[in-house]
Each structure stands twice: as C-alpha cells, then as structure tokens.
Amino acid sequence: MRAVDLIRQKRDGGALDAGAIKAFVDGATDGSWPDYQVSALLMAIVLRGMSLDEAIALTEAMVGSGQRLDLSEFGGTPVDKHSTGGVGDQTSLILAPLAAACGVVVPMMSGRGLGHTGGTLDKLEAIPGFRTNLTLAEMRRVLRQTGCVLIGQTDEIAPADRKLYALRDVTATVESRPLICASILSKKIAEGIGGLVLDVKVGRGAFMKTRDDARALASWLIRIAEGNGVRTEALLTSMDAPLGRAVGNASEVIEAIETLKGQGPKDLEELSVALAARLLILAGTAKDDADAERQVRDALTSGAGLEKFRDVILAQGGDPRVVDDYARMPIADTEIIWPADRDGVVANLDAELIGRATVALGAGRDRTDAAIDPGVGIHVEATVGTPVKRGDAVLRLRCDDRQRVAAARDLLAEAIVIGDTAPALSPVIVERMDVAAAMRMEG
Ligand code: URA
C-alpha cells in the first residue's frame, strides 16, 4: 500500500480500511513512512474526519504497535485518568498520588505538551532528576514501591502514539476526534488498566469548544475504551479560563504541591478530588460516591497524598526536596507584570491564547526537536470575576528572553478583557457521562 495513495484517498473524503490504517501506523512507527507523509495523512484526517469504525481500527493499530501490559501481579483493578488537554491543568500530579495514597494502583502514562495545552511529562521533568522514560522493569519496580508511576510512551508501550503525538504537536493536527481518541486510548489500553476516568475539557481553551463536540468526543472515548475491556467514564469540565493560577511547567508542579498541602486554588482542588474519587469508584475500593470523596479528602488533609508524591519523585530519580524548597525548581529570574488597562472586572482570560502565549515564552515546542524551558510561565493574579483598578496586576509572566516575551505579548493583548460587570462563571464540572450515556448518543 503506497502512502501517497492512502493520503489521496483520505484527502478526497474516502474511508480507510483496517489494513490501510495499520499500514499507516506501522509505517509511522518503524520510520518507513517519512514524517512529511505521516503529517499529510494526519492533516487529511483532521480535515476529512474518520468514522467510529476507522477510529476503532486506528486505536487498535496503535495499541498493537507495542505491548499490552499485564499488571495482574499488583492485584485489584489498576486505574488511570487522562485529560483531553487543558491550560494550567496539573490535576494528574495531584490525583495520582492521592488515589495511590488511598490504596489504588495507578500506572499513569501521559503525554507532553500538545498544541497550546501543557503535558504532564514536561511538568514532571521540570523536577530536577525526574525520569519519565522508565524501562518496563523500572516501571514495575516503582509501581511495587509506591502504587503509582508516572511515565510516557516508550519503545515497548504505544510507540506509535509517541511518534504521532510529537508530529501533531507541531503540525496543527491536534483538533480531531478520531486522532484524540486513538492517541489517548492507545496509551491507556496498552498500560494494562481496568478502569479509566476521562477529563473531557470543553470551552475556549479546549480542543472541543462546544458542549456537543465534547459530548461526542466523550462518547467515542468511552465506547472504544469499553470495547477494549476498560471500564470508563468521563467528566466534562470547563476550560474557558486556565485551571488554577499557574501555567508553565515548573510553576504548575509548585501549584500541584501547594494543592497537596491543602493550599491550592479551589477550582484545581475540587477537580482533582472529584477525579481521584471516580478512580476509587472504578477501582472498586469505595462503598459509594460519598465514601470515595471522604477517602480522597482524608488523604489530602492528612498529608498522605503529599507524602506519596514525595515517594514517587524519589522512586523516579527526582529530587524530593522540591516539595519543601521551591527554590530547587527552575524558575526564570525575570518577572513581568501584565497590568489591567482600566478600572473594572476581569471579564475574560482566554485559556487558548494564554496557553499559546505560554508556549511562545518557551514552555512548549514549535518543532519536534525544540528544547523547552521549564522555568517560564504565566501566573494568573486576578481570576475572572475579580474587580481590578487600572495598573493592578492581572498576570505575572516569568521569562528571561525578551523576544519570546514580545511574541507572548501579542497573544495576551487579546486574551484579557476587563469589563464593567463580572460574567456568569460556569461550574468546574459540567456533566458526568457513563457508558449508558455514551451509548445513547448517535454517531
Ligand atoms: N491527550 C493525548 O494523549 N492525546 C491527545 O490527542 C489529546 C490529549
């Protein structure tokens, strides 16, 4: 099967059969398809879409690019959570240790920054020494020691996603229901979990801007995961403005630690606790919803979640002293205040533009081989709804490179709106979808 023929077929709106999809995934993984042909087909998929059957075949081919782990030695039901991509969304760093502190096994496989959204691996690697590229033997050791491991795609598990993910990040080919489904689920199915909680973001800073699109994505994700034997549910959550206050790799790690100390922003804490509680339900270690939430809150207030995070950092080669001493994290020296341009109320902090500005500062990539700067970031000083006077700080930027700051400024000028009245705030959690709700949806 020639790559160019498959690209043409999809470009012209045709469907690809399972054999063609496998040829594409194998070619991308083993390098026999050059990056330009892989990227061309990705763009054709973004523009022309795929049916649910094609998305299922793509997911299965991507799972099949590596091994599917057997975690039965750990007992119980290993579970994981994944987000469809947000700005300032560091819930994974909080909920994985919280759930593990409640006795649940969490083998978490995450991604790097994608488009304007941040990635758990880039955040973790801001911790000096922290390794996300563990071998399978190391992954099992950490899981045995701590009940929780935080890794990325490897040569053995979901290698196709590692390749496609890196290309999608820099070719504007992220916003696609089938590509998002196959990317997320290939990792999750391959890592050997029995339960999955999805945080499906909706709003200005999400890849799905409308509730209908987010529901449709959640429905496919749940149906494909359940079809592969993984019990799955989704929370649809708001992503109009950044979650919490920190955006940027090292600063998000610090905010996650603050949250584990009970001192984090309330929206971030609420979502992290809710997602962790759903993990306990799926793992079968809580009697009911109230019991799950109580267990997670106990792990938070007792400091057990924080201690678990410290253990995981140590087990994965990182410097656990960062938990008590944030000066050990790489933070850029130069601070720039973004002031309110008039008296009023913060009416909008556009999450996508703030995410793109953070990437422009150096927190993300514009080429697959670009190095990121873990120490740059944006801190929200005045959240949506906060009254401000002209000159008050709305954002605080951290970056030592003036050219990068100039690029971020252009984006931020549009991202911030100071109005006369506070807008109605949407709740953090908009809706929950289970398999029955997913099956009721068409398409
Ligand atoms: N997370 C992933 O792993 N892949 C996507 O495509 C989007 C979010």
Boltz pocket constraint, residues with backbone or C-beta under 6 A from the ligand:
constraints:
  - pocket:
      binder: B
      contacts: [[A, 83], [A, 84], [A, 85], [A, 110], [A, 111], [A, 114], [A, 174], [A, 179], [A, 180], [A, 181], [A, 183], [A, 184]]
      max_distance: 6.0
